[in-house]
Amino acid sequence: MKKNFFPMQTHFVGVLLPDDLTLTLEDCRRYMNEKYGCRSGHGTPIHVTLVPPFKLSEEYSTDDLARALEKNVLSRNFGFVAHVDNFDAFGDRTVFAKVSVDEKWTRLRDETVKAILNACPGTTKKDMRPFQPHATVANRDIPEGASADALEALNEMNLVEDFPVDGITIFERRGDRWISAVTLEL
């Protein structure tokens, strides 16, 4: 029996995409499932991750996270318009809708991480890599070498669309699924 030495991740923070874009990307997930057998990520709503999954200590709650975000992020008028420009991949590991890099995304991510760490110390850590906002279509179970063919097919859609970044969502793990626990308007 394989032992998991990592604590069960309980939360993450992201930005949900609008319904029309979500439906398009869910169709892309179905394509990846039917063509390549990809199933990973289907239990998660379509989103752009700001703070990757972490384990929230029992001394803190989702409400603590929400209050921290309301106080330190929502009060700073972070809303903006983002841009999706087709698809890309992180090697063979992740295929995603490519959200254009923008200083506003980095600032929103940094302030979100800072608010969580101030309210719930030790909960997560800041990723020091440059922030690449993206909406995952398939990850972890993409067959080796399939990403290039998948990208060629997906990019034929010519998915170019703007969407409002007007809220932050705290996601909670419920069993093997992630649910939108709290959405806060920016």
Helices and strands as residue ranges (DSSP letters): E 11-16, H 19-36, E 47-54, H 62-72, G 74-76, E 80-90, E 94-99, H 103-119, E 134-139, H 146-155, E 160-165, E 167-174, E 177-185
